[in-house]
Amino acid sequence: MELTGAQFGAFFYNVTDDNGESYMLYTLSGVPRSEFSKFPMPRNTKVFAPTFEGTGVVRSDDITADHRYGQNEPHRGMPKGHLPVRSYLAVPVMAGDKSVVGGLFFGHAETGRFTQDHEALVEAVARQAAVAFENARLFKTAQKEIEQRKATEEQLERLNARLQELIDEAVERAKTAEQALLQSQKMEAIGQLTGGIAHDFNNLLQVVSGNLQLLGKDVAGSPVAQKKVANALEGVARGSKLASQLLSFGRRQPLEPKVVNIGRFVAGMEDMLQRTLGEAIEIEIIRSGGLWNTFVDIVQVENAILNLAINARDAMEGTGKLTIEVGNAFLDDTYAGQHAEVEAGQYVMLALTDTGTGMPPEVVAKVFEPFYTTKPVGKGTGLGLSMVHGFVKQSGGHVKIYSEIGEGTSVKIYFPRSYQQEDMQVVADHGPVVGGTETILVAEDDEKVRETVVAMLTDLGYQVLKAKDAAAALTIVESGIPIDLLFTDVVMPGPLKSSEMARQARERMPDLAVLFTSGYTENSIVHGGKLDVGVELLSKPYSREAMARKIRHILNNSRQTKAASMQESAGDTYPTQDEFAGDLQVSASAVLQGDGTKRRVLLVEDNDLIRMSEADMLAELGCEVLEAESAEAAFPILEQGAIDILISDLGLPGMSGEDLCREVRRRWPHVAIIFATGQDNGPVLEDESRTALLRKPHGVEELARALLEAAKT
């Protein structure tokens, strides 16, 4: 400004906005900055364009007289209040690549103040400024590159350090995975071995048990002999429990899971646990609110709790505190990543914690191995914890032990969460033992087992055929001999598997009932640890009573299914009430619809075809029919009320039909009850009024008579 004699001078940076035409005031001399703060930045007008675009110098003795001046809206010349400018000199500052860095602007209120020399001088200053800008940019770029290089080197050092950590972690994980794989392979090999042993052992137990039960009839009346037989049978039971533990460890037991609330189940075990552990051990049960359901075999859960509780009692030497906790848990990806067999997700946790002596790490590492025990010889089999481990794994769960010397032990079991509604607990069927006259084909490769089973079935009155393997059994079926039931071992030698033989036998005899038996099921009828749908299994060793009830139930259902199928295929229609003659018609009309309202009948039958057939017959008799396939499914219907008559099969899965009828009579005494069974007698209830027996198989007339008998007050 001093060299040119200007009143003020300014440098504007070329800062391009969205419209590509904005300068920013950077430095100012001659006047205070406030003189420009109230005005917008210069725009790319015809006066400023040469400087903005770097096309040349603008020097004017009187800029107001310039033809480019005053032609841009909204201002026609200088804005009101702007410094007066007449003499004007503007020079672009351009980088080496010809880009415009900015512009030098000079002004004076008088005319004719800037000469050619002033113009040359300012151009020289602009060139020097451009060089300075370029040097500054290069210096800044160099500094930035140095800083970036330094940051890169530091980052590389950190990455190298982290890479070494990752390598160390990967090596450690590989070692852990290798150890886990070796352990898994070892456990799998032992599982296969124990499964095979259990199969042979159960066959031996079946021979002993069967003959002892047959012998029991021969020594009736001799107390000494009966006592000896009873003692021997008790030994069989203990052997059966040991075999069950072996199968449980090997994950080869056929589970029968139900949807259960473990918290409610554990609370019901408190009295039994107290009796088992003794009064010197305090038991505390903690149940979280909002507990989720899980899908497990509740009998195996009970066995697991008892095993762990007994171990805790021994560790506490008979005195201490056992805490049983049930709650919801979430195992996250981090935990799952540390335990290869665990899937992240929601679980129900069952934990047993004692105040015992605890265990060192080397013992904790081995507690799940079969036959490993720290107890004295004769005090334990070493199968308790391995059974728990096998059952939990077979159920899709996870088990973890935490223990320290002097601090006690905590065993935490995680079962996968189930989103289904809780099932009713299974109640064993203790109905009467009856036989029959049907023909049963026994397929069993073990000769002694086969002969024992044949003797037991013959003693029950059945006609018995026998085969030593699956191929021989199929040959008997193909011979055309009438057979009512195929009773076959699951595991037999030869190329033809039992499951395939049963399938082919049913192709040839569609009405053939099939019952499998085994002490070791492998995967032929069990998948995912659970029995295949529709498969009936009697696990070895079994009692004469258990075999008799199972066979009778299957044969009765088979007869009813056959009868219903024949009626359906023949296109029979059941007679209506008007087609009944005499007293039956009058009674049916009077009792079933005497008040003009249809009687509501709840039909509980697990066989779909039988249930459909009986529902049709009931509808023809003028009843309103509601159906349920199990006792568990029947209770919600009963709770809704307005049920007049209950017809229940006695051989239901889960809760037995007999127990269902007893519970209905207790809770809904007004409901009439009809027992549907293949037996000659039904259960005896405390209140036998409004009950009737419906013998399977039956027709519509027998059904009507049973309805009339039960519905009469």
RAQUI-V633071 format. One record per pair of residues at least 12 apart in sequence whose ideal C-beta (glycine too) atoms are under 8 Angstrom apart, sorted by the first residue. I is the first residue (numbers start at 1). J is the second residue. Records with the same first field share a line. If there is no record, write none. Layout:
I=J + J
This chain:
1=29 + 30 + 106
3=118 + 121
4=89 + 106 + 114 + 118 + 121 + 122
5=108 + 113 + 114 + 118
6=30 + 87 + 89 + 106 + 107 + 108 + 113 + 114
7=30 + 31 + 83 + 107 + 108 + 109
8=28 + 29 + 30 + 31 + 35 + 83 + 106 + 107
9=28 + 29 + 30 + 104 + 105 + 106 + 107
10=25 + 26 + 27 + 28 + 29 + 36 + 104 + 105
11=26 + 27 + 93 + 102 + 103 + 104 + 105 + 129
12=24 + 25 + 26 + 41 + 42 + 102 + 103 + 105
13=26 + 101 + 102
14=52 + 100 + 101 + 102 + 103
20=44
21=43 + 44 + 52
22=41 + 42 + 43
23=41 + 42 + 48 + 52 + 102 + 103
24=41
25=41
26=102
31=83
35=83
38=81
39=79 + 81 + 82
43=72
45=68 + 71 + 72
46=68 + 71 + 72
47=63 + 66 + 68 + 69
48=90
50=90 + 92
51=90 + 91 + 92 + 100 + 103 + 105
52=92 + 100 + 103
53=92 + 100
54=92 + 94 + 98 + 99 + 100
55=92
56=92
57=89 + 90 + 91 + 92 + 119 + 122 + 123
58=88 + 89 + 90
59=88 + 89 + 90 + 114 + 118 + 119
60=87 + 88 + 89
61=86 + 87 + 111 + 112 + 113 + 114
62=86 + 87 + 111 + 112
63=85 + 86 + 87 + 88
64=77 + 86
66=88
83=107 + 109
84=109
85=107 + 108 + 109
86=108 + 109 + 110 + 111
87=107 + 108 + 109 + 110 + 111 + 112 + 113 + 114
88=105 + 106 + 107 + 114
89=105 + 106 + 107 + 114 + 118 + 119 + 122
90=103 + 104 + 105 + 106
91=103 + 104 + 119 + 122 + 123 + 125 + 126
92=126
93=126 + 129 + 130 + 133
94=126 + 130
95=130 + 133 + 134
96=130 + 134
101=129 + 130 + 133
104=122 + 125 + 126 + 129
106=122
177=340
180=340
187=368 + 369
190=249 + 250 + 369 + 370
191=249 + 250 + 251 + 252 + 390
192=250
194=246 + 247 + 249 + 250 + 370
195=246 + 247 + 250 + 252 + 520 + 522
196=520
197=246
198=243 + 244 + 246 + 247 + 250 + 252 + 519 + 520
199=491 + 518 + 519 + 520
201=239 + 242 + 243 + 246 + 519
202=240 + 243 + 518 + 519 + 520 + 539 + 540 + 541
203=446 + 448 + 449 + 519 + 540
205=236 + 239 + 240 + 243 + 519 + 540 + 541
206=449 + 452 + 453 + 519 + 540 + 541 + 542
207=446 + 448 + 449 + 452
208=232 + 236 + 541
209=233 + 236 + 541 + 542 + 543
210=449 + 452 + 453 + 455 + 456 + 544
211=452 + 455
212=229 + 232 + 233 + 236
213=233 + 456 + 543 + 544
214=452 + 455 + 456 + 459 + 544
215=229
216=229
217=459
236=541
239=541
240=541
242=381 + 383
243=519 + 541
245=381 + 383 + 384 + 386 + 387
246=370 + 383
247=519 + 520
248=300 + 303 + 387 + 390 + 391 + 394
249=370 + 383 + 386 + 387 + 389 + 390
250=390
251=390 + 391 + 393 + 394 + 529
252=520 + 521 + 522
253=300 + 391 + 394 + 521 + 529
254=521 + 525 + 526 + 529 + 530 + 531 + 537 + 539
255=296 + 297 + 300 + 391 + 394 + 395 + 529 + 530 + 531
256=297 + 299 + 426 + 530 + 531
257=295 + 296 + 297 + 395 + 530
258=295 + 296 + 297 + 298 + 423 + 425 + 426 + 654
259=293 + 294 + 295 + 418 + 420 + 421 + 422 + 423
260=293 + 294 + 295 + 296 + 298 + 301 + 422 + 423 + 425
261=291 + 293 + 422
262=291 + 294 + 296 + 301 + 326 + 348 + 350 + 415
263=287 + 288 + 291 + 326
265=298 + 301 + 302 + 425
266=285 + 287 + 305 + 324 + 326 + 350
267=285 + 287
269=302 + 305
270=283 + 285
273=305 + 306 + 309 + 322 + 324
276=306 + 309 + 310 + 313
277=309 + 310 + 312 + 313 + 322
278=313 + 318
280=318 + 319
281=313 + 316 + 318 + 319 + 320 + 321 + 322
282=320 + 321 + 322
283=321 + 322 + 324
284=321 + 322 + 323 + 324
285=323 + 324 + 325 + 326
286=323 + 324 + 325 + 326 + 327
287=325 + 326 + 327
288=325 + 326 + 327 + 328
290=328
291=326 + 327 + 328 + 348
292=328 + 346 + 348 + 417 + 418
293=348 + 417 + 418 + 419 + 420 + 421 + 422
294=347 + 348 + 415 + 416 + 417 + 418
295=395 + 415 + 416 + 418 + 420
296=395 + 397 + 415
297=391 + 395
298=425 + 426
299=426
300=391 + 395
301=350
303=387 + 391
304=387 + 388 + 391 + 392 + 413
305=324 + 350 + 352
307=384 + 385 + 387 + 388
308=352 + 384 + 385 + 388 + 411
309=322 + 352
310=384
311=384 + 385
312=352 + 354 + 356 + 409
314=356 + 375 + 379 + 380
315=354 + 356 + 357 + 358 + 408 + 409
316=354 + 355 + 356 + 357
317=356 + 357
320=354 + 355 + 356 + 408
321=354 + 355
322=352 + 353 + 354
323=351 + 352 + 353 + 354
324=350 + 351 + 352
325=349 + 350 + 351 + 352 + 353
326=348 + 349 + 350 + 351
327=348 + 349 + 351
328=346 + 347 + 348 + 349 + 417
329=346 + 347 + 348 + 349 + 414
330=345 + 346 + 347
331=343 + 344 + 345 + 347 + 398 + 414
332=344
339=398
341=393 + 398
342=398 + 414
345=416 + 417
346=416 + 417
347=397 + 398 + 414 + 415 + 416 + 417
348=414 + 415 + 416 + 417
349=412 + 413 + 414
350=412 + 413 + 414 + 415
351=410 + 411 + 412 + 413
352=410 + 411
353=408 + 409 + 410 + 411
354=408 + 409 + 410
355=408
356=408 + 409
357=405 + 406 + 408
358=403 + 404 + 405 + 406 + 407 + 408 + 409
359=374 + 401 + 403 + 405 + 409
360=405
363=403
364=401 + 403
367=385 + 401
368=385 + 386 + 388 + 389 + 399
369=382 + 386
370=382 + 383 + 386
371=383 + 386
372=386
388=411 + 413
392=413 + 414 + 415
394=529
395=415 + 416 + 529
396=415 + 416
397=413 + 414 + 415 + 416
398=413 + 414
399=411 + 412 + 413 + 414
400=412 + 414
423=632 + 654
424=631 + 632 + 635 + 654 + 655
425=655
426=654 + 655
427=654 + 655 + 656 + 659
428=656
429=549 + 553 + 650 + 651 + 656 + 658
430=656 + 658
431=549 + 650 + 656 + 658 + 679 + 683
432=679 + 681
433=544 + 545 + 548 + 549
434=460 + 548 + 552 + 679 + 680
435=457 + 459 + 460 + 461 + 462 + 548 + 552
436=460 + 461 + 462 + 551 + 552 + 555
437=461 + 462 + 463
438=462 + 463 + 484 + 485 + 555
439=462 + 463 + 464 + 465 + 481 + 482 + 483 + 484 + 485
440=457 + 462 + 463 + 464 + 465 + 483 + 484 + 485 + 486 + 487 + 551
441=464 + 465 + 466 + 467 + 473 + 476 + 477 + 483 + 485 + 486 + 487 + 488
442=454 + 457 + 464 + 465 + 466 + 467 + 487 + 488
443=466 + 467 + 468 + 469 + 470 + 472 + 473 + 486 + 487 + 488 + 489 + 492 + 498 + 501
444=466 + 467 + 468 + 488 + 489 + 492
445=468 + 469 + 489 + 492 + 493
446=489
447=468
449=489
450=466 + 468
453=487 + 547
454=466
456=544 + 547
457=487 + 547 + 551
459=544
460=544 + 548 + 551
462=551
465=481 + 483
469=492 + 493 + 494 + 496
470=488 + 492 + 494 + 496 + 497 + 498 + 500 + 501
471=494 + 495 + 496 + 501
473=486 + 488 + 501 + 505
474=496 + 501 + 504 + 505
477=504 + 505 + 508 + 509 + 512
478=508
483=509 + 512
484=512 + 513 + 555 + 558
485=512 + 513 + 514 + 515 + 551 + 554 + 555 + 558
486=502 + 505 + 512 + 513 + 514 + 515
487=515 + 517 + 551
488=501 + 502 + 514 + 515 + 516 + 517
489=516 + 517 + 518
490=516 + 517 + 518 + 520 + 521 + 522 + 524 + 525 + 537
491=518 + 520 + 521 + 522 + 524
497=524
498=516 + 524
499=516 + 524 + 525
502=514 + 516
511=558 + 561 + 562 + 565
513=554 + 555 + 557 + 558
514=536
515=536 + 537 + 538 + 550 + 551 + 554
516=535 + 536 + 537 + 538
517=537 + 538 + 539 + 540 + 542
518=537 + 539 + 540
519=539 + 540 + 541
521=537
525=537
536=550 + 554
538=550
549=651
552=651 + 678 + 679
553=651 + 678
555=678
556=651 + 677 + 678 + 679 + 696
557=606 + 607 + 610 + 649 + 651 + 696
559=678 + 696 + 697
560=607 + 610 + 613 + 678 + 696 + 697
561=607 + 609 + 610
562=697
563=613 + 697 + 698 + 699
564=609 + 610 + 612 + 613 + 614
565=609
567=613
568=609 + 613
573=620
574=616 + 617 + 620 + 621 + 700
575=620 + 700 + 701
576=620 + 621
577=589 + 592 + 621 + 622
580=701 + 704
584=701 + 704 + 705 + 708
587=708
588=621 + 622 + 704 + 707 + 708
591=707 + 708 + 711 + 712
592=621 + 622 + 623 + 707 + 708 + 711
593=622
598=622 + 623 + 624
599=622 + 623 + 624 + 644 + 645 + 707 + 711
600=623 + 624 + 626 + 642 + 643 + 644 + 645
601=618 + 623 + 624 + 625 + 626 + 643 + 644 + 645 + 646 + 647 + 707
602=626 + 627 + 628 + 634 + 637 + 638 + 643 + 645 + 646 + 647
603=615 + 618 + 625 + 626 + 627 + 628 + 647
604=627 + 628 + 629 + 630 + 631 + 633 + 634 + 646 + 647 + 648 + 649 + 652 + 657 + 660
605=627 + 629 + 647 + 648 + 649 + 676
606=629 + 630 + 649 + 651 + 652 + 653
607=649
608=629
610=649
611=627 + 629
614=647 + 676 + 703
615=627
617=699 + 700 + 703
618=647 + 703
620=700
621=700 + 703 + 704 + 707
623=645 + 707
626=643
630=652 + 653 + 654 + 655
631=648 + 652 + 654 + 655 + 656 + 657 + 659 + 660
632=654 + 655
634=646 + 648 + 660
638=664 + 667 + 668 + 671
643=668 + 671
644=671 + 672 + 711
645=671 + 672 + 673 + 674 + 707 + 710 + 711
646=660 + 661 + 664 + 671 + 672 + 673 + 674
647=674 + 676 + 694 + 706
648=660 + 661 + 673 + 674 + 675 + 676
649=676 + 677
650=675 + 676 + 677 + 679 + 682 + 683
651=677
657=675 + 676 + 677
658=675 + 683
661=673 + 675 + 683 + 685
662=683 + 685
665=685 + 686 + 687
669=687
671=690
672=690 + 691 + 692 + 710 + 711
673=685 + 690 + 691 + 692 + 710
674=691 + 692 + 693 + 694 + 706 + 707 + 710
675=691 + 692 + 693 + 694
676=694 + 696
677=693 + 694 + 695 + 696
678=695 + 696
680=695
681=693
690=710 + 711 + 712 + 713
691=710
692=706 + 707 + 709 + 710
693=706
694=706
